[in-house]
Amino acid sequence: MYLYLKMGWFSEAKKLFDGSEKVSLVTWNAMIAGHAQMMDVAENSLVASRNGVEALDMFLRLQRSGLKPDLFTLSSILTVCSNLVALEQGEQVHAQTIKTGFLSDVVVGTALVNMYNKCGSIKKASKAFVEMPSRTLISWTSMITDFAQHGLSQQALDLFNDMRLAGDRPNKVTFVGVLSACSHAGMVDEGLNYFEMMKNEYKITPVMDHYGCIIDMFVRLGSHGNIELGFYAAERLLCLNPRDPEAYIMLLNMYVSAGRWKDASKVRKAMKDEKVMKLKDWSWISIKDKEMEAGVHHSEKFAVVFGLLKIEKPAVIRVVKSMSMCRVS
């Protein structure tokens, strides 16, 4: 069975698992973790959701078997709850971590912070983070990034400074969160200072996401003071990945914002000539841990309206944004 799991043959592994008379906790954990990993490589959100639901079902069966979950079980199932945006299920697992005493484990604590962040419960994520006896690079980065995504830019930057004071070294993902925080707040000068800090102090080579944040910074602010740096970042982004539709769209928006219509026309022509794919967005919603796809080419408001039509009584609706691609015709 373990060989099947390692090879990614989950159907065969499940047949052996279901046919076993006695199953150890290690085996339960392997099956739950395997389904959690399958969510990351699933071909679409529906398949990922099915794997997640299967993992939750196994977790329930494990509890009914009389065996008690350990820290590996709890961290895996919290990851599943994160990917499913299943806040209610995650809260129940949180309660179990308290009862079993595993909440003090740094892996479980980090998974808990990630779960609340992914589910959009920033206050509970922050509380779980503060209560962690020790913190990892992942937990620092997760909290900084989610503060930024929720528009709490100053909290994100303050936490980044706390991280440095604690002696923990940020990585390239951490700096994406920091630069994103500056972008959301229109803090161009601060963002550029952090960009230089990343390169010079931490010797981190900028990647696409870093340049993307720099570009977004200028697009949001419509800044003309140092707009050439924004153009440089956009052009650098295209050099790193000339087939990336987001890079073209960011550069196009910057040219339009700066009134450089000829350059904007050149970008449009380049997209057409290169047959670059355009972004096509869609959303799916979670209502009491049940997921539904809300459609394509719409705003998040449409997804909320779709959710309201699907509920019979008041309930929290969580909207998850995703992207797919379509070719320029």
N, C-alpha and C positions, 0 to 999 in steps of 0.2 A: 504493500500500500504506500509506503514512504517513497518507493521508487516511482510509482505512478504520480504521486504528488510533485516530486522533483521534476518529472518530465512534463508536468502540466496536464496529465490525463486524469482529470477530476471525475469523469463519469466512471472510469474503471476503479478509481480509488474509492468512490462512494459505494460501488457494488460490494467491494470487499468489506468496507466499513459496516454497511447495513447487514452483511451476512455474518459478522463476528458476534459470538455469544457474549464475550467479555471484552470491554474496551477500557483501556487505561486512560488516565487524564492526559498523558502525553499524546495519545492518539487523537483524543477529542481536540486538544489544542492545535494539533497539526492540521486537522480538517477545517477548523474555524479559521485559522491563519491562512490556509490555502485559499479559502473562498474570499477572504479579505484581499489577498493579493490578486485574485482573479478580477476583482472590481477595478483595479488599476490598469489592467490590460484588456478590458472588455471592449468589443468593437463599437458599442454604443451604450447610451445611458440605460436602456431597457435591460440589456444583458447584465450590466453592472448592478442594477437594482435587484435583479433576480438572484445574483450571487450573494448580495448583501442580505436579502431576506432569508436565503438558505442558511447563511451563517448565524443569523439571529435565531432561526428555528433550531439549529444544532445547539446553540447556547441554552435554549430552554430545555431541550432534551437532556443535556448534560446535567442541568440542575435537578431534573426529575429522576435521574439515574442514581442519585444519592451521593455522587461525587461533588466535592466543593471546588469551585474555580480558583485558580491561583493567579499570580500577577501577570503571567503570560496570557491566560484566558481573558482577563479583564482589559489588558492593554489592546489585545486584538479586537475584542468586541467594541471597545470605545472607538477604534479606528473605523470599524464598520458603521457605527452610528454617525460618525463624522461624515463619511461618504454618502450616507443615505439622508443626511440632514434630519436624523431621527432624534429630536431633542428629548421627547418624553422617554424613549427607551434609554437614551444616554443618562438621563437623570436617575433612572432606576438603577443603572449600573454604578453610577456615582454613589448611590446609597449603599450598594453592596461593597464598594471599596472602603467605605467608612466602617461598616460592620466587620469586615474581614481584616481590617488593619493594613491593607495594601496601599492605602492612599498616600502613605509616607514614601512609597517607592517612587523614585524619580521617573522611571519609564511610565508608570501608571499616571503619575501627576501630569507629565507632559502630554500624554494621550488625552487626558481629561481637559486640559487647557485647549488643545486642538479641537476637541469635539465641540466645546461651547463656542469657540471662535467660528468654526465651520457652520454651526447652527445659528449664527448671528446673535448669540446671547453674550455680548461683550462684557456686561457687568459680572455675570457669573464666571466668565473666563478670567477676568481680572482678579476676582476674589480667589479662584482656584490657584492662579499664578502666585498671588501674594502669600497664600497658605503653604506653598511648596517649601519644604525644608531646605532643598537645594535645587538649583536650576541648571538646565543644559543649554547648549547653543540653540537647540531646536525650540525649546520653550521660550527663550528670549526672543528669537526671531519670529516665532508665531505670534507672540503678543505685540511686538513692534509692528509687524505687518498688518495685523487686524485693527490695531488702533488707527493706522493710516487709512485702511479701507473704510473705516467707519467715520472718517473725517476728523478724528481726534489727533490731529497732527502734533500738537504740543506734547500730549501724553506720549506719543510714539518717540519723539525726539528726547524727551526727558528720560524715558526708559532706556533708550540707546546710551545715553550718558551714564545711567546707572550701571548698565552692562559693562561699559568700559571701566568704570570705577571698581567694579567687582573683579576686574582682571580677566574677564572672558573676552576672547578675541572674536570679533564679528567676521562673517564670511560674505561672499558675494550676494547671497540671498538676503542677509540682514540689510545690506546696503540698498537692495531693491526696495525694501520696506521703508528705509530712511528717506531715500530719494522720492518715493511715492508720497510720503508724508509732506515733504517740502512742496511737491507738485500740487497736491490738493489745497495747500494753504497759500499758494502763490509766493512761496519763499524762495525766490530765484537765487539771491546771493547766498543764502544759507545752503541751498541745494548744491550750488557750484562748489562751495567750501567743502561739503561732505564728499562730493565727487573727487575733489583733489586729495582729500584725506584718504579715501579709499585707494587711490592710485599710489600716492607717495608714502603714506605712513604704513599702510597694510599691504602694499605691493600687490594689489588685486587688479588684474587686467579687466577693463570694462567689457561687458558682454551686451548682447542685444537688449536685455531688459533694462540695463542701466542707461543706455542711450535712449531707449524708449521713454524713460522717466524724464530725462533732460528735455526731450522734444515736447512731451506733454506739458512740461512746466511752462515752456514758451507759448505753446498753443493756448493753454488756459488763460495766461496772463495777457496774451497779445503783446508781449514785450518787444520793443524795437531797440532798446538800449544795447543789448548784447545778442540780438537776433541771429547774427552770423554764426555764433556758437551753436545755436539751435539747428541751423541749416547744416552745419558741419556734422552734428550728431545724427541728423536724419540721413545724410549722405553716407556717413560711416555705417549706419544701421543697414543701409542697402548693400554696402560692400560686404558686410558680414553674412547677409542672407538676401541675395538679389531677387528671390522668389517670394519674399514675405509680403503679403498684401497689407498688413498693418503698417509696415514701414512706408509704403507708398501713400497710404491714406494719411498718415501723420504728416509727411512731407507736403502732400497736397493741401492739407488744412493750414499748414504754416504759410505756404505761398499765398493762399487765399486771404488769410488773416493779415498778411503784410501788403496785400494789394498787388502782388507780383503775378499778374494774370498770365503773362507769356510763359513764365516758369510753370505755373499751374497747368497750362495747356500741354506743355512738354511732358509733365508727369502723367497726365491722362493718356497721352499718345503712347508713352512708354509702357503703361499698363496694358493697353490694347495690343501693342506690337508684341509684347512678351507673353501675352495671354495669361497675365497674372490673375489669380483667382480673387474674387471679391468676398468680403466677409458676409456671412448670412447668419444672423443671430436668432436664437430661440430660447425659450425658458421652459422649465418644468417646475411644478409647485408641489409642496409637501403640506398636507393637511392631516394632522394627527398621525404622522408617520406613514401616510398613504401618498404615493406619488402619482402625478398625472402630467403628461406633456401638454403645454399650453399653446403650441403652434409656432409659426415662424413669421419673420418680418413684422415684429410688433414691439411695443414698449413693455416695460415691466408692469405698467398700469393695466395693460390689457390682460396680463397674466393674473393680476389680482382680481380683476372683474370676472375672469374665467373661474377663478377659485370661489368667488362669492356665489356664483351660479351653481356650484357643485356641493355647497354645504347646506345642511338643513338647520343647523343651529350655530351660534357663535363659536368660532374656533380660530386659532392662530394660523395664518397662511404664510408660508415661507417660499420665497421666489428664488430659484437658482438660475443664474444666467450661464449660457453656454454659447459656443461658436462652432459653426461648420463652414464649409466653403462652397462657392459656386463659381463657375468659369465666366469670365467676361465675354459677352457675345459680340 
